[in-house]
Amino acid sequence: MTDATPTLAKGDEYIVIFSGGPSDGQTDHRIATEAGWDEQIIVNGLESTAAAEFAYRASGAKKVGDSVHVTYVWDPTTADDLEDTSERYDS
């Protein structure tokens, strides 16, 4: 038995699993496009009053039962600051 990378046809549903960052451990359901699953997902969140964006990149996919699970890892190099620097209490 091999662990071949699964494929998705346009319109297939897949499960997103977020790893790291502010969405760590959360899941989502998405629909595949012509290219399959998304290579990157941008998550919008609110940090205080400023909107923040967090990038997650696909790191792997596996077939679990009848569904495809794609793990997305937080990419801190493209993320907004988790805390507004003007609100920090740095010495």
N, C-alpha and C positions, 0 to 999 in steps of 0.2 A: 504494500500500500504506500502511495506517495502523497505528499502534501502539495499537490499542484495548486497554483494560484487559480482561484475561481474566476469565472467570467460572468458578466452581466449583460443582458440584452436591454436595449432602450425600453424604458418603462418598468423594468424589474425594480422591486423594492429591496433596499439593503439597510442594515442596521449600523449606525455610526456609534463608536465608542470613543469618548474623549479621554485622553491621558495627559495629565499634567495641567498646569495653569488653572485659571479660575473655573473651568468647566470639568475639571478632573472627576472621572467616575460617572458623568452624565451620559445618557444615550439619546439618540434621535433616529427617526426613520426618514430615509430619503429615497428619491426615485432616480434611477440611473438614466443618464443621457446617452447619446450615441457613443461617447467615449467610455462608458462604464461609470464607475464612481468618480467623484470629484477628487482631484489631486490636492486641493486646498479648500478649507472651509474658513470663512471669516465669521467669528462670533461677535455680535455687538452686545455690549453690556453697559450698565451705568455704574460709574464710580463717582460717588458724591453727586455733583450736578453736571459733570462733564461726561459725555459719551466716550466710551473706550472700545477699541476693536482689538480682537485677539485672533491671531492666525494659527490654524492647526493644519498640519500636513499629513497626508496618508502615509502610514509606515508599513502597512501590511493588511492582508485580507485572508480570511479563511471561511470555509464552508462549515456551518454548524447546523446539522439537521437539514432542513430545507431552505435555510436562509444564509445569506452572506453577511459576515461581520467584518467591517473595515475599521481598523484602529487609526485614530488621528492623534498625533503628538503635538503638543503646544510648541510653537516656534517663538521663543522669547525675543529673538533678534528683530522680529517685525512687529512686536506688540507695543501697544501704548503703555505708559507707566501704569502700574497697578494702583498707585496712589498719586494724587495731584501733588507735585513737589511743593506748591505753596501752602499745602495743609500739613506738611510734615513737621514734626517736633524735633528736628535734628539739632544737636548742640553745636 
